[in-house]
């Protein structure tokens, strides 16, 4: 059953992204539940699972929109891997580090997505509109992570054998 929990999390995030996110948009900025699910899986299960879940979440994100398929998959995969790698190398087990990681992962994902779309010719890269959208989206995802992360992480977490001293305490 533990192998299917990230998929269940992703399906729930897809439902939230389609049904709820457009209705709770503030100033034209909606939360990205698929990215939040990918980063949460990465924070709990590590970089490999984060990359896999990020790729699947990005592919679902691409299928929901009108942009070229693969741009979101690439960006979410890299962000999921990076978030899992950062969490794996931090010594803190509190709630603040995951929120900071979610904020920077959201900021990076927004910027990288716009950059990838500009590279493939689907838009232009301009820093002012990007910051006008990326920063509020990162704040929104971080605010949502305050509510969602503890519950989803508890659902995803499984006991891991201790291999280093950093897991003590």
Secondary structure, 3 states (H helix, E strand, C coil): CHHHHHHHHHHHHHHHHHHCHHHHCECCECCCHHHHHHHHHHHHHCHHHHHHHHHHHHHHHHHHCCCCCCHHHHHHHHHHHHHHHHHHCCCCCCCHHHHHHHHHHHHHHHHHHHHHHHHCCCCCCCHHHHHHHHHHHHHHHHHHHHHHHHHHHHHHCCCCCCCCHHHCC
